[in-house]
Amino acid sequence: MTAPPILVLVEPQDLVNIASAVRVAKNFGLTDLRLVNPREFDAWRIEGIAHNTGDVIARMKITATLEEALADTVYAVALSARERRAKRSMLRPRAAAQSLVERSEDGPVAFVAGREDKGLTNDELDRCHAMVTIPTDPGYRSLNLAQAVCVMCYETMLARHGLDVPAKAPRRRADQATGDQYERLYTDWHAALDRIDFFKTRQPEFVMRSVREALFRADFDGREVTLMRAIMLEVVKYIDRADGRKGG
């Protein structure tokens, strides 16, 4: 697996935003952050906000300029809310993440986020190979710094893992439901629906066909079919007991 990109924050103004970016970076496997001329920096306070991120904070570097922060990188992209800028390569987050992963085989890569209030200057954008824009509602384009960073961190993690991180498998996978189990389930459902007088003027054949199709779409495993059968059986037993009490 390729090395994660470096996250560069240019002149961040709010310590909380720095801490939020640090936390997001650790959530998604980024290990190196660089701050360009931050307004304030207090490692102890940052870790107090972003708990258990001391390892990331310890590796954090502070530089005076973006040029210095990107000096050893071979490829960099810049987060921006600006659309369709002339002579600039424009990417969406997923495409940008894929480019970062591909180019990381040649050396360190980075994605750059600008100031909370006005983003990156044209000169700073010129130092990046491409711009990344995150689609948002046209009436409210600007994202919070940590939100924008989160989107890119997430996409780069997916790209580094092959675009798809599988969910953790169940501890014990049940066998798929068999045809015989399904048929028993349909029989029990039919009996329960009949017992509560569900069909009335409805055609049982058509109702049960719809039930069958719905249950097939649910794609039950054996344990789930057993559970659904047990529910219907208990419905019938409950009604029988209630009728018995009334008769007594």
C-alpha positions as CSV (number, residue, x, y, z in Angstrom):
1,M,0.0,0.0,0.0
2,T,1.3,3.5,-0.9
3,A,2.2,6.1,1.7
4,P,-0.6,8.5,2.6
5,P,-0.4,12.1,1.3
6,I,0.8,14.9,3.5
7,L,-1.8,17.3,4.7
8,V,-0.8,21.0,4.4
9,L,-2.8,23.7,6.1
10,V,-1.9,27.3,5.0
11,E,-2.2,29.9,7.7
12,P,-4.9,28.3,9.8
13,Q,-6.5,30.8,12.0
14,D,-8.4,28.8,14.6
15,L,-6.7,26.2,16.9
16,V,-10.0,24.2,17.0
17,N,-9.8,23.8,13.2
18,I,-6.3,22.6,13.4
19,A,-7.3,20.1,16.0
20,S,-10.3,18.9,13.9
21,A,-8.0,18.4,10.9
22,V,-5.5,16.5,13.0
23,R,-8.3,14.2,14.3
24,V,-9.7,13.6,10.8
25,A,-6.2,12.9,9.5
26,K,-5.7,10.2,12.1
27,N,-9.2,8.8,11.5
28,F,-8.3,8.1,7.9
29,G,-4.6,7.1,8.2
30,L,-2.7,10.3,7.3
31,T,0.4,10.6,9.5
32,D,2.1,13.8,8.4
33,L,0.8,17.3,8.7
34,R,2.5,20.6,7.9
35,L,1.3,24.0,9.1
36,V,2.3,27.1,7.1
37,N,2.6,30.1,9.4
38,P,-0.4,29.3,11.7
39,R,-1.9,32.1,13.7
40,E,-1.5,30.1,16.9
41,F,-0.1,26.7,17.8
42,D,-0.2,24.9,21.1
43,A,0.4,21.1,20.8
44,W,-1.0,20.5,24.3
45,R,-4.3,22.3,23.6
46,I,-4.6,20.6,20.2
47,E,-4.3,17.2,21.7
48,G,-6.8,18.2,24.4
49,I,-9.3,18.8,21.6
50,A,-8.2,15.9,19.3
51,H,-7.7,13.1,21.9
52,N,-5.2,10.4,21.3
53,T,-3.5,12.2,18.4
54,G,-0.1,12.8,20.1
55,D,1.7,10.7,17.6
56,V,0.4,12.8,14.7
57,I,1.1,16.1,16.5
58,A,4.7,15.0,17.4
59,R,5.4,14.6,13.6
60,M,3.8,17.9,12.7
61,K,6.0,20.5,11.0
62,I,5.6,24.2,10.9
63,T,7.0,26.2,8.0
64,A,7.1,29.8,7.1
65,T,5.9,29.4,3.5
66,L,3.9,27.0,1.3
67,E,7.0,26.8,-0.9
68,E,8.9,25.3,2.0
69,A,6.1,23.0,2.9
70,L,6.0,21.5,-0.6
71,A,9.8,21.5,-1.2
72,D,10.2,17.7,-1.1
73,T,6.9,16.8,-2.7
74,V,6.5,15.6,-6.3
75,Y,2.8,16.3,-6.6
76,A,0.3,18.5,-4.8
77,V,-3.3,19.4,-5.2
78,A,-5.1,22.4,-3.6
79,L,-8.6,22.4,-2.1
80,S,-10.6,25.3,-3.4
81,A,-14.3,26.4,-3.7
82,R,-13.5,28.2,-6.9
83,E,-14.9,26.6,-10.1
84,R,-13.7,26.7,-13.7
85,R,-10.5,28.7,-13.2
86,A,-8.7,29.4,-16.5
87,K,-5.5,27.4,-17.1
88,R,-5.9,25.3,-14.0
89,S,-6.5,21.6,-13.9
90,M,-9.7,20.9,-12.0
91,L,-10.5,17.6,-10.2
92,R,-13.2,16.2,-8.0
93,P,-12.1,14.7,-4.7
94,R,-12.2,11.0,-5.9
95,A,-10.2,11.7,-9.0
96,A,-7.7,13.9,-7.0
97,A,-7.3,11.1,-4.4
98,Q,-6.6,8.6,-7.2
99,S,-4.0,10.9,-8.7
100,L,-2.3,11.4,-5.3
101,V,-2.1,7.6,-4.8
102,E,-0.7,7.1,-8.3
103,R,1.9,9.9,-8.0
104,S,2.9,8.8,-4.5
105,E,4.9,6.0,-6.1
106,D,7.3,8.7,-7.3
107,G,7.7,10.4,-3.9
108,P,5.8,12.4,-1.3
109,V,2.5,14.0,-2.3
110,A,0.3,16.5,-0.6
111,F,-3.1,18.1,-0.6
112,V,-3.3,21.7,0.5
113,A,-6.1,23.6,2.3
114,G,-6.2,27.3,2.7
115,R,-7.3,29.9,5.2
116,E,-10.7,29.6,6.8
117,D,-11.8,33.0,5.5
118,K,-10.3,33.4,2.1
119,G,-8.7,30.1,1.1
120,L,-5.5,30.2,-1.0
121,T,-4.0,33.0,-3.0
122,N,-3.4,32.7,-6.7
123,D,0.3,32.4,-6.0
124,E,-0.3,29.5,-3.7
125,L,-2.6,27.8,-6.2
126,D,0.2,28.2,-8.8
127,R,2.4,25.9,-6.6
128,C,-0.1,23.0,-6.9
129,H,-0.5,20.7,-9.8
130,A,-4.3,20.8,-9.7
131,M,-7.3,22.2,-7.9
132,V,-9.9,20.1,-6.1
133,T,-13.4,21.3,-5.8
134,I,-16.0,19.6,-3.6
135,P,-19.5,19.8,-5.1
136,T,-21.9,21.7,-2.8
137,D,-25.1,23.6,-3.0
138,P,-24.5,26.6,-5.3
139,G,-26.2,28.8,-2.8
140,Y,-23.7,27.9,-0.1
141,R,-20.4,26.7,-1.6
142,S,-17.9,27.2,1.2
143,L,-17.1,24.3,3.5
144,N,-15.6,24.5,6.9
145,L,-11.9,23.8,6.8
146,A,-12.2,20.5,8.7
147,Q,-15.2,19.4,6.6
148,A,-13.2,19.9,3.4
149,V,-10.2,18.1,4.8
150,C,-12.4,15.2,6.0
151,V,-13.8,14.7,2.5
152,M,-10.3,14.4,1.0
153,C,-8.9,12.3,3.8
154,Y,-11.8,9.9,3.3
155,E,-11.3,9.7,-0.4
156,T,-7.5,9.2,-0.2
157,M,-8.1,6.3,2.3
158,L,-10.5,4.6,-0.2
159,A,-8.0,5.1,-3.0
160,R,-5.1,3.7,-1.0
161,H,-7.1,0.6,-0.2
162,G,-8.3,0.1,-3.8
163,L,-11.4,2.3,-3.7
164,D,-13.3,0.0,-1.4
165,V,-12.8,-0.8,2.2
166,P,-14.8,-4.0,3.0
167,A,-17.0,-3.9,6.1
168,K,-16.0,-6.2,8.8
169,A,-17.5,-9.7,8.3
170,P,-19.9,-11.2,10.8
171,R,-18.2,-13.2,13.5
172,R,-20.0,-16.3,12.4
173,R,-21.5,-16.3,8.9
174,A,-24.8,-18.3,8.7
175,D,-25.6,-20.6,5.8
176,Q,-27.8,-19.2,3.1
177,A,-31.5,-20.1,3.5
178,T,-32.5,-23.1,1.4
179,G,-35.5,-23.6,-0.8
180,D,-37.0,-25.9,1.8
181,Q,-36.6,-23.3,4.5
182,Y,-38.3,-20.7,2.4
183,E,-41.2,-23.0,1.6
184,R,-41.8,-23.7,5.3
185,L,-41.6,-19.9,5.9
186,Y,-44.2,-19.2,3.3
187,T,-46.5,-21.9,4.8
188,D,-46.2,-20.4,8.2
189,W,-46.8,-16.9,6.9
190,H,-49.9,-18.1,5.0
191,A,-51.2,-19.8,8.2
192,A,-50.7,-16.7,10.3
193,L,-52.3,-14.3,7.8
194,D,-55.2,-16.7,7.4
195,R,-55.5,-16.9,11.2
196,I,-55.9,-13.2,11.6
197,D,-58.3,-13.1,8.7
198,F,-56.0,-10.9,6.7
199,F,-57.1,-12.2,3.3
200,K,-60.8,-11.3,3.5
201,T,-61.7,-10.4,-0.1
202,R,-58.0,-10.6,-1.2
203,Q,-56.8,-13.5,-3.3
204,P,-54.4,-15.5,-1.1
205,E,-52.4,-16.7,-4.1
206,F,-51.6,-13.1,-5.2
207,V,-50.9,-11.9,-1.7
208,M,-48.5,-14.8,-1.0
209,R,-46.8,-14.3,-4.3
210,S,-46.0,-10.7,-3.3
211,V,-44.8,-11.9,0.1
212,R,-42.6,-14.5,-1.6
213,E,-41.0,-11.8,-3.9
214,A,-40.4,-9.5,-0.9
215,L,-38.8,-12.2,1.1
216,F,-36.6,-13.3,-1.8
217,R,-35.4,-9.7,-2.1
218,A,-34.5,-9.7,1.6
219,D,-32.1,-12.5,0.8
220,F,-32.3,-14.1,4.3
221,D,-29.8,-16.5,5.7
222,G,-30.9,-19.6,7.5
223,R,-31.0,-18.0,11.0
224,E,-33.1,-15.2,9.7
225,V,-35.6,-17.5,8.1
226,T,-35.9,-19.5,11.4
227,L,-36.5,-16.2,13.2
228,M,-39.2,-15.1,10.8
229,R,-40.9,-18.5,11.0
230,A,-40.8,-18.4,14.8
231,I,-42.6,-15.0,14.8
232,M,-45.4,-16.3,12.6
233,L,-45.8,-19.5,14.7
234,E,-46.0,-17.5,17.9
235,V,-48.7,-15.2,16.3
236,V,-50.8,-18.3,15.6
237,K,-50.2,-19.8,19.1
238,Y,-51.1,-16.5,20.8
239,I,-54.4,-16.3,18.9
240,D,-55.2,-19.9,19.8
241,R,-54.5,-19.2,23.5
242,A,-56.6,-16.1,23.4
243,D,-59.5,-17.9,21.7
244,G,-59.1,-20.7,24.3
245,R,-59.5,-18.2,27.2
246,K,-62.6,-16.7,25.6
247,G,-64.1,-20.2,25.1
248,G,-63.5,-21.1,28.7
